Amino acid sequence: MDKLGPYFQPAGRFATMATLLLPAVAIVVLWVVRRKQLEDMVAVSTVLRIFLIIHAVYFSILPLMFEGGLDLSGALLDKMGLNSFGHIPEKPDNLFWQMTNLCGELFFVATVAYLVMATLNELPRWTLLIPLAQVTYNLKNSLVWLVLYKFFSPTKTPNFMMGADFCIIFPCFVVYTLAYLSEKVKQS
């Protein structure tokens, strides 16, 4: 059991669940701050539009990678000496297959949402909670993968490739937060 990592030990499960509080608290705080203005329209600025598109393009690649080429992308990263993710199990089971499909599904849904949002001139404020929920959860993952890996990683090694992910996601977090907190569009 020990070799499987902290997820299979009571203290590790508790610690893992505790990290889930980070994105949950962030979203609750954002919701509380603007709870009476959730239906207000906010402008989709050029900066917000660009970041939604960058985020969508980044995520649009992932369903293809997860469902159609996880083995190929892992092999390519191995050849480049950059594979800090790990490898597909020698005998993948249905749980691995299901998790792969669910990951692809969630990235596809986010891609569609971000692209639709980027085509609009105004959005109801509450819709920005969708990308904010994703980026806050992603930042929690960055903390676990890059900083707290000694406690959470089954191999006790960081997932260095996710540093590049952080470089995309953190600026998105800043832009989405500023847009969410912005003043509503004045109706003429």
C-alpha positions as CSV (number, residue, x, y, z in Angstrom):
1,M,0.0,0.0,0.0
2,D,2.8,2.4,0.9
3,K,4.3,2.4,-2.6
4,L,0.9,3.7,-4.0
5,G,1.4,7.0,-2.3
6,P,-0.5,9.1,0.2
7,Y,-3.9,8.7,-1.5
8,F,-4.3,5.2,0.0
9,Q,-3.4,6.2,3.6
10,P,-5.9,7.9,5.9
11,A,-3.6,10.9,6.6
12,G,-2.9,11.3,2.8
13,R,-6.6,11.1,2.0
14,F,-7.3,13.8,4.6
15,A,-4.4,16.0,3.2
16,T,-5.7,15.6,-0.3
17,M,-9.2,16.5,0.7
18,A,-7.8,19.5,2.5
19,T,-6.2,20.8,-0.7
20,L,-9.7,20.8,-2.3
21,L,-10.7,23.6,0.1
22,L,-8.4,26.0,-1.7
23,P,-10.4,26.3,-4.9
24,A,-13.7,25.9,-3.0
25,V,-12.9,28.7,-0.7
26,A,-11.6,30.9,-3.5
27,I,-14.9,30.5,-5.5
28,V,-17.1,31.0,-2.4
29,V,-15.2,34.2,-1.7
30,L,-15.6,35.5,-5.2
31,W,-19.3,34.5,-5.2
32,V,-19.8,36.3,-1.8
33,V,-18.0,39.5,-3.0
34,R,-20.4,39.9,-6.0
35,R,-23.4,37.7,-5.0
36,K,-25.9,40.6,-5.5
37,Q,-24.4,41.4,-8.9
38,L,-24.1,38.0,-10.5
39,E,-26.6,38.8,-13.2
40,D,-24.9,42.1,-14.1
41,M,-23.3,42.2,-17.6
42,V,-19.6,42.7,-17.7
43,A,-17.6,43.7,-20.8
44,V,-15.5,41.2,-22.6
45,S,-12.4,43.3,-23.0
46,T,-9.8,42.6,-25.7
47,V,-7.5,41.2,-23.0
48,L,-10.2,38.9,-21.6
49,R,-11.1,37.7,-25.1
50,I,-7.5,36.9,-25.9
51,F,-7.0,35.0,-22.7
52,L,-10.2,33.0,-23.2
53,I,-9.0,32.1,-26.7
54,I,-5.5,31.1,-25.5
55,H,-7.1,29.0,-22.7
56,A,-9.5,27.4,-25.2
57,V,-6.7,26.6,-27.7
58,Y,-4.6,25.1,-25.0
59,F,-7.5,22.9,-23.8
60,S,-8.6,21.9,-27.3
61,I,-5.4,19.9,-27.7
62,L,-5.9,17.9,-24.6
63,P,-8.9,15.7,-25.5
64,L,-7.0,14.6,-28.6
65,M,-3.9,13.9,-26.6
66,F,-5.7,12.1,-23.8
67,E,-8.0,9.9,-25.9
68,G,-6.1,9.5,-29.1
69,G,-2.4,9.8,-28.3
70,L,-1.5,9.5,-24.6
71,D,1.0,6.8,-25.5
72,L,2.5,8.8,-28.3
73,S,2.8,12.1,-26.4
74,G,4.4,10.1,-23.5
75,A,6.9,8.5,-25.9
76,L,7.7,11.9,-27.4
77,L,8.3,13.4,-24.0
78,D,10.5,10.4,-23.1
79,K,12.7,11.0,-26.2
80,M,13.0,14.7,-25.3
81,G,13.9,13.8,-21.7
82,L,10.9,15.8,-20.5
83,N,8.5,13.2,-19.2
84,S,7.8,14.0,-15.6
85,F,4.2,12.7,-15.9
86,G,4.8,9.0,-15.7
87,H,3.6,6.3,-18.1
88,I,0.5,4.4,-19.1
89,P,0.2,1.3,-16.9
90,E,1.4,-1.9,-18.6
91,K,-2.1,-3.3,-18.4
92,P,-4.6,-0.4,-18.2
93,D,-7.9,-1.3,-16.8
94,N,-11.4,0.2,-17.3
95,L,-10.8,2.8,-14.5
96,F,-7.8,4.2,-16.4
97,W,-9.8,4.2,-19.6
98,Q,-12.7,5.9,-17.9
99,M,-10.5,8.6,-16.3
100,T,-8.9,9.3,-19.7
101,N,-12.3,9.8,-21.3
102,L,-13.6,11.9,-18.5
103,C,-10.5,14.2,-18.7
104,G,-11.0,14.6,-22.4
105,E,-14.7,15.4,-21.8
106,L,-14.0,18.1,-19.3
107,F,-11.3,19.7,-21.4
108,F,-13.7,19.7,-24.4
109,V,-16.6,21.3,-22.4
110,A,-14.2,24.0,-21.1
111,T,-12.9,24.6,-24.6
112,V,-16.5,25.1,-25.9
113,A,-17.4,27.4,-23.0
114,Y,-14.3,29.6,-23.4
115,L,-14.7,29.9,-27.1
116,V,-18.4,30.9,-26.8
117,M,-17.6,33.4,-24.1
118,A,-14.8,34.9,-26.3
119,T,-17.3,35.6,-29.1
120,L,-19.5,37.8,-27.0
121,N,-19.2,41.5,-26.2
122,E,-20.8,41.1,-22.7
123,L,-21.3,38.3,-20.3
124,P,-23.4,37.8,-17.2
125,R,-20.8,38.1,-14.3
126,W,-21.7,34.6,-13.0
127,T,-20.4,33.0,-16.2
128,L,-16.8,34.0,-15.3
129,L,-17.1,31.7,-12.3
130,I,-16.8,28.8,-14.8
131,P,-13.2,29.6,-15.9
132,L,-12.4,30.9,-12.4
133,A,-13.4,27.5,-10.9
134,Q,-11.2,25.8,-13.5
135,V,-8.1,28.0,-12.9
136,T,-8.4,27.9,-9.1
137,Y,-8.6,24.1,-9.2
138,N,-5.6,24.1,-11.6
139,L,-3.6,26.4,-9.3
140,K,-4.3,24.0,-6.4
141,N,-2.9,21.2,-8.7
142,S,0.1,23.3,-9.4
143,L,0.7,23.7,-5.7
144,V,0.5,19.9,-5.2
145,W,2.5,19.0,-8.3
146,L,5.3,21.6,-8.0
147,V,5.6,22.5,-4.4
148,L,4.0,19.8,-2.2
149,Y,5.0,16.9,-4.4
150,K,7.1,15.3,-1.6
151,F,3.8,14.7,0.3
152,F,1.5,13.8,-2.5
153,S,3.5,12.3,-5.4
154,P,3.6,8.5,-5.5
155,T,7.2,8.9,-6.9
156,K,8.1,11.8,-4.5
157,T,9.1,13.8,-7.6
158,P,7.7,17.1,-9.0
159,N,5.8,17.2,-12.2
160,F,8.1,19.8,-13.8
161,M,6.2,20.0,-17.1
162,M,3.3,21.5,-15.2
163,G,5.4,24.6,-14.6
164,A,4.6,25.5,-18.2
165,D,0.9,24.9,-17.4
166,F,1.2,27.3,-14.4
167,C,2.7,30.0,-16.8
168,I,-0.6,29.8,-18.8
169,I,-3.1,29.3,-16.0
170,F,-1.9,31.9,-13.5
171,P,-2.2,34.9,-15.9
172,C,-5.6,33.5,-16.9
173,F,-6.6,33.6,-13.2
174,V,-5.5,37.2,-12.9
175,V,-7.4,38.3,-16.0
176,Y,-10.6,36.4,-15.1
177,T,-10.5,37.7,-11.6
178,L,-10.2,41.3,-12.7
179,A,-13.0,40.8,-15.2
180,Y,-15.2,39.2,-12.6
181,L,-14.6,42.1,-10.2
182,S,-15.0,44.8,-12.8
183,E,-17.9,47.2,-12.9
184,K,-21.0,46.2,-14.8
185,V,-21.6,47.5,-18.3
186,K,-23.7,50.7,-18.3
187,Q,-27.0,50.3,-20.2
188,S,-27.6,53.1,-22.7
